[in-house]
Amino acid sequence: MFARKEEKEMAALVLRGGEFIATEALSASTLSGLMSIARRRPLVINGLELHHEDLAKLAEEVQLTGQPVWPSMSDKLQACP
């Protein structure tokens, strides 16, 4: 028996116990949604507390490189190849 396409695909972002777990690099549209949520309070993504401004910097990096990004502890944003 074949699994439906939706069942085979994993979500890019999973909410677990008040923390978002990114299972893949974050796209511009995902970051846009997270920025809306982060206007009210910081979000925890993969153990990092990110504010609206942090997410805006990530979104800017996505627009500059055209590649999704992983939230990173380093000052340098990491674009995915």
C-alpha positions in Angstrom: 0.0 0.0 0.0 1.3 3.5 -0.9 1.5 6.3 1.6 -0.1 9.6 0.6 2.3 12.3 -0.4 1.4 14.5 2.7 2.3 11.6 5.0 5.7 11.1 3.4 6.7 14.8 3.6 8.0 16.0 7.0 7.1 19.5 8.2 9.8 22.1 8.1 8.9 23.4 11.5 7.4 21.4 14.4 6.1 22.9 17.7 7.1 20.8 20.6 6.6 21.9 24.2 6.7 25.7 23.4 9.8 25.4 21.2 9.9 25.3 17.4 12.1 22.6 15.9 13.3 23.3 12.4 13.8 20.1 10.5 15.1 21.9 7.4 16.4 25.4 6.5 13.8 28.1 6.8 12.3 29.7 3.7 11.3 33.3 3.3 7.6 32.5 3.7 8.2 30.5 6.9 10.3 33.3 8.3 7.6 35.8 7.5 5.1 33.8 9.5 7.5 33.5 12.4 8.1 37.2 12.3 4.4 37.9 12.8 4.4 35.6 15.9 7.6 37.1 17.2 6.2 40.7 17.3 4.5 39.7 20.5 7.2 37.7 22.2 10.5 36.0 21.3 10.4 32.5 19.8 12.6 29.6 20.7 13.8 27.8 17.6 16.2 24.8 17.9 17.1 26.1 21.4 17.8 29.7 20.3 15.7 32.6 21.5 15.0 34.7 18.4 13.3 38.1 18.4 11.5 39.8 15.6 14.7 41.6 14.6 16.7 38.3 14.4 14.1 36.7 12.2 14.1 39.9 10.0 17.9 39.5 9.5 17.4 35.8 8.5 14.7 36.8 6.0 17.0 39.5 4.6 19.7 36.8 4.1 17.2 34.6 2.3 16.4 37.4 0.0 20.0 38.3 -0.7 21.1 34.7 -1.3 18.0 33.1 -2.7 18.6 30.2 -0.3 16.8 29.1 2.9 18.7 29.5 6.1 19.3 27.7 9.4 19.0 29.7 12.6 22.6 29.9 13.9 24.3 30.9 17.2 27.1 32.5 15.2 26.9 36.1 14.0 27.4 34.9 10.5 24.1 33.6 9.0 24.4 30.2 7.3 22.8 29.9 3.9 22.2 26.4 2.6 23.8 25.3 -0.7 
